[in-house]
């Protein structure tokens, strides 16, 4: 195991600052997720850690050693790409064995190591096949087995599940997390999918505009967003935001309930909510509409569990409320979290 550290790492492409002064440090054996929209710099940062891109400035350390001048093969890392990058003319066995042969591992040791890696992912029976004969999930397992066979100090994963369908992604997330827990290798995982990030990461680093906006556990980042970008990017639907003098106040849709659905009438911010549309999602309902009264025409969303028995109906204005302890306040100009204010 090893730690990965970036110190003021930057990458400029002309006038474009793809990565703009990123400082982060993993813990040994940690599963760290880099989360953000397309173009936020997460893949560029991963490629610099891997040695596939040279930083414009800053230092990258793996296991406490500065690796800026080391080639990828000397960094003790293994990277799995979105495309899996399997060799189509090779059998699965030879795809997994390829990095071992490149490292000069004795021929007699290779079958044992390949079978060990294949066993980790349950693909022992696929070793004689070629990639075109495999499903997307099987190709993904082969790519992971090829990475782990080198026994690297760090895994770098660039959206490895994005080519799988939704059902297979869910099972692959579970398998990937169990595998990482079992071997305990420090892992950095890039995704734009917040469900993946929340489900896999020990911690999440949310990126935007080449910068890390917040890093913390999934619960910390969701419950205590550092700014309006994180509040809006994490959560489906995102956090509701209302304008009050000199700041914004936010609350999650699942905290915005019919007034009588709250356990206690104390400590509530009561609001008039005109419901325009309802989406039924099985276990939940999403209520879309706008506020009346103090915040006229401000669009908001409520997320009601099916266990909430209060009748709701499109076209009606009803009394909704959010607990004051569930309110989050943000500076209007910077978007950063600020102290609570009267609402």
Helices and strands as residue ranges (DSSP letters): E 4-13, E 16-25, E 31-35, H 42-50, E 57-62, E 65-66, G 72-74, E 77-80, H 92-103, H 107-120, G 124-126, G 131-133, H 136-148, E 154-158, H 166-183, E 186-191, H 194-200, E 203-208, E 211-216, H 218-223, H 228-233, E 240-244, E 247-251, G 253-255, E 257-258, G 259-261, E 268-280, E 284-292, G 293-295, E 299-305, E 317-323, G 324-326, E 328-331
